[in-house]
Amino acid sequence: QVQLVESGGGLVQPGGSLRLSCSVSGSMSGIYAMGWYRQAPGKQRELVAGITISDNSANYADFVEGRFTISRDNDNNAMYLQMDSLKPEDTAVYYCTAGATAYDYWGQGTQVTVSS
C-alpha cells in the first residue's frame, strides 16, 4: 500500500511560482510511474505531468508549455512539481498519484489559486 500526501499549494499572483511536494510512504514495489493531476471547479480531472520510476522519464500535458518541471527524490521518497509563470487558468486542486499499469493511489490534493 502506498500513501501520498501533497503540500505546497497556496495563493500566488499571475506570473508567480509554486513548488508542490508529494511525500510517499509505504512500499513502492511494483509502482511504474507517478504523476500530478489537477481538477478545476466544474471540470474533469486532467493529467499535468508524469514521471517513470525506473529512469525518471517525464511527460507533460500540452498546456504546461515548458512552465512546469516534475522531479523525484528517491532518498527522501518524494516527488515535486515546480510551477513557474503561473496563469489564472492553472487554478485547481492538484493531486499526486502513483501506480503500476494505472494510477491506483491518490493523495488528498492541495489547492493552487492563481489570482491578483
C-alpha atoms as a printed R data frame, in Angstrom:
    type eleno elety resid chain resno       x      y       z
1   ATOM     1    CA   GLN     A     1   0.000  0.000   0.000
2   ATOM     2    CA   VAL     A     2   1.228  3.474  -0.904
3   ATOM     3    CA   GLN     A     3   0.275  6.658   0.922
4   ATOM     4    CA   LEU     A     4   0.679 10.019  -0.764
5   ATOM     5    CA   VAL     A     5   0.469 13.432   0.888
6   ATOM     6    CA   GLU     A     6   0.666 16.675  -1.089
7   ATOM     7    CA   SER     A     7   1.825 20.036   0.206
8   ATOM     8    CA   GLY     A     8   2.954 23.387  -1.120
9   ATOM     9    CA   GLY     A     9  -0.244 24.762  -2.585
10  ATOM    10    CA   GLY     A    10  -1.453 28.285  -1.929
11  ATOM    11    CA   LEU     A    11  -2.343 31.648  -3.394
12  ATOM    12    CA   VAL     A    12   0.041 33.178  -5.900
13  ATOM    13    CA   GLN     A    13  -0.152 36.087  -8.317
14  ATOM    14    CA   PRO     A    14  -0.125 35.531 -12.083
15  ATOM    15    CA   GLY     A    15   3.428 35.036 -13.256
16  ATOM    16    CA   GLY     A    16   4.487 33.665  -9.890
17  ATOM    17    CA   SER     A    17   5.857 30.274  -8.891
18  ATOM    18    CA   LEU     A    18   4.964 27.440  -6.548
19  ATOM    19    CA   ARG     A    19   6.612 24.142  -5.748
20  ATOM    20    CA   LEU     A    20   4.327 21.270  -4.899
21  ATOM    21    CA   SER     A    21   5.645 18.322  -2.923
22  ATOM    22    CA   CYS     A    22   4.329 14.784  -2.639
23  ATOM    23    CA   SER     A    23   5.521 12.752   0.318
24  ATOM    24    CA   VAL     A    24   5.492  8.997  -0.312
25  ATOM    25    CA   SER     A    25   5.220  6.264   2.323
26  ATOM    26    CA   GLY     A    26   4.664  2.540   2.060
27  ATOM    27    CA   SER     A    27   6.037  0.047  -0.418
28  ATOM    28    CA   MET     A    28   6.805  1.318  -3.904
29  ATOM    29    CA   SER     A    29   7.292 -2.232  -5.145
30  ATOM    30    CA   GLY     A    30   5.583 -2.635  -8.496
31  ATOM    31    CA   ILE     A    31   4.995  1.073  -8.974
32  ATOM    32    CA   TYR     A    32   5.827  2.059 -12.548
33  ATOM    33    CA   ALA     A    33   5.101  5.765 -12.590
34  ATOM    34    CA   MET     A    34   4.000  8.754 -10.572
35  ATOM    35    CA   GLY     A    35   2.254 11.866 -11.664
36  ATOM    36    CA   TRP     A    36   0.410 15.070 -10.960
37  ATOM    37    CA   TYR     A    37  -3.209 15.624 -11.929
38  ATOM    38    CA   ARG     A    38  -5.361 18.659 -11.387
39  ATOM    39    CA   GLN     A    39  -9.075 19.389 -11.208
40  ATOM    40    CA   ALA     A    40 -10.608 22.825 -11.565
41  ATOM    41    CA   PRO     A    41 -14.172 23.578 -10.431
42  ATOM    42    CA   GLY     A    42 -16.690 22.197 -12.903
43  ATOM    43    CA   LYS     A    43 -14.013 20.449 -14.955
44  ATOM    44    CA   GLN     A    44 -12.711 16.918 -15.251
45  ATOM    45    CA   ARG     A    45  -9.515 15.845 -13.589
46  ATOM    46    CA   GLU     A    46  -6.623 16.106 -16.060
47  ATOM    47    CA   LEU     A    47  -3.042 14.918 -16.214
48  ATOM    48    CA   VAL     A    48  -0.431 17.621 -15.668
49  ATOM    49    CA   ALA     A    49   2.787 15.599 -15.733
50  ATOM    50    CA   GLY     A    50   4.068 12.072 -15.216
51  ATOM    51    CA   ILE     A    51   7.410 10.514 -14.413
52  ATOM    52    CA   THR     A    52   8.607  6.913 -14.567
53  ATOM    53    CA   ILE     A    53  10.259  5.268 -11.562
54  ATOM    54    CA   SER     A    54  12.896  3.347 -13.496
55  ATOM    55    CA   ASP     A    55  14.572  6.203 -15.361
56  ATOM    56    CA   ASN     A    56  12.726  9.406 -14.363
57  ATOM    57    CA   SER     A    57  11.459  9.867 -17.890
58  ATOM    58    CA   ALA     A    58   8.951 12.731 -17.798
59  ATOM    59    CA   ASN     A    59   5.989 13.744 -19.909
60  ATOM    60    CA   TYR     A    60   3.796 16.832 -19.756
61  ATOM    61    CA   ALA     A    61   0.376 17.970 -20.862
62  ATOM    62    CA   ASP     A    62   0.367 20.385 -23.774
63  ATOM    63    CA   PHE     A    63  -0.943 23.223 -21.619
64  ATOM    64    CA   VAL     A    64   2.207 23.109 -19.484
65  ATOM    65    CA   GLU     A    65   4.146 24.748 -22.352
66  ATOM    66    CA   GLY     A    66   7.503 24.363 -20.596
67  ATOM    67    CA   ARG     A    67   6.396 26.147 -17.408
68  ATOM    68    CA   PHE     A    68   6.354 23.143 -15.038
69  ATOM    69    CA   THR     A    69   9.001 20.607 -14.085
70  ATOM    70    CA   ILE     A    70   8.308 17.246 -12.453
71  ATOM    71    CA   SER     A    71  11.039 15.534 -10.462
72  ATOM    72    CA   ARG     A    72  11.640 12.787  -7.916
73  ATOM    73    CA   ASP     A    73  13.936 12.368  -4.934
74  ATOM    74    CA   ASN     A    74  14.488  8.687  -4.154
75  ATOM    75    CA   ASP     A    75  16.463  9.387  -0.980
76  ATOM    76    CA   ASN     A    76  13.598 11.371   0.547
77  ATOM    77    CA   ASN     A    77  10.736  9.375  -1.001
78  ATOM    78    CA   ALA     A    78   9.299 12.479  -2.567
79  ATOM    79    CA   MET     A    79   8.077 13.877  -5.847
80  ATOM    80    CA   TYR     A    80   7.858 17.530  -6.803
81  ATOM    81    CA   LEU     A    81   6.187 19.808  -9.298
82  ATOM    82    CA   GLN     A    82   7.925 23.127  -9.852
83  ATOM    83    CA   MET     A    83   5.416 25.517 -11.416
84  ATOM    84    CA   ASP     A    84   6.607 28.795 -12.922
85  ATOM    85    CA   SER     A    85   4.859 31.511 -14.922
86  ATOM    86    CA   LEU     A    86   1.559 30.541 -13.359
87  ATOM    87    CA   LYS     A    87  -1.669 31.665 -15.001
88  ATOM    88    CA   PRO     A    88  -5.165 32.104 -13.549
89  ATOM    89    CA   GLU     A    89  -6.280 29.069 -15.548
90  ATOM    90    CA   ASP     A    90  -3.820 26.947 -13.540
91  ATOM    91    CA   THR     A    91  -6.109 27.368 -10.540
92  ATOM    92    CA   ALA     A    92  -7.169 23.901  -9.404
93  ATOM    93    CA   VAL     A    93  -6.728 21.219  -6.801
94  ATOM    94    CA   TYR     A    94  -3.527 19.345  -7.621
95  ATOM    95    CA   TYR     A    95  -3.268 15.642  -6.842
96  ATOM    96    CA   CYS     A    96  -0.269 13.357  -6.515
97  ATOM    97    CA   THR     A    97  -0.740  9.873  -7.904
98  ATOM    98    CA   ALA     A    98   1.184  6.639  -8.371
99  ATOM    99    CA   GLY     A    99   0.548  3.282  -9.941
100 ATOM   100    CA   ALA     A   100   1.608  0.286 -11.959
101 ATOM   101    CA   THR     A   101  -0.469 -0.152 -15.121
102 ATOM   102    CA   ALA     A   102  -2.861  2.572 -13.970
103 ATOM   103    CA   TYR     A   103  -2.776  5.295 -11.352
104 ATOM   104    CA   ASP     A   104  -4.041  3.357  -8.332
105 ATOM   105    CA   TYR     A   105  -3.008  5.592  -5.442
106 ATOM   106    CA   TRP     A   106  -4.013  9.185  -4.859
107 ATOM   107    CA   GLY     A   107  -3.301 11.909  -2.345
108 ATOM   108    CA   GLN     A   108  -5.920 14.199  -0.866
109 ATOM   109    CA   GLY     A   109  -4.959 17.151  -3.057
110 ATOM   110    CA   THR     A   110  -3.596 20.623  -2.485
111 ATOM   111    CA   GLN     A   111  -5.281 23.826  -3.643
112 ATOM   112    CA   VAL     A   112  -3.448 26.149  -6.019
113 ATOM   113    CA   THR     A   113  -5.041 29.530  -6.649
114 ATOM   114    CA   VAL     A   114  -3.554 31.970  -9.148
115 ATOM   115    CA   SER     A   115  -5.104 35.386  -8.748
116 ATOM   116    CA   SER     A   116  -4.185 39.034  -8.413
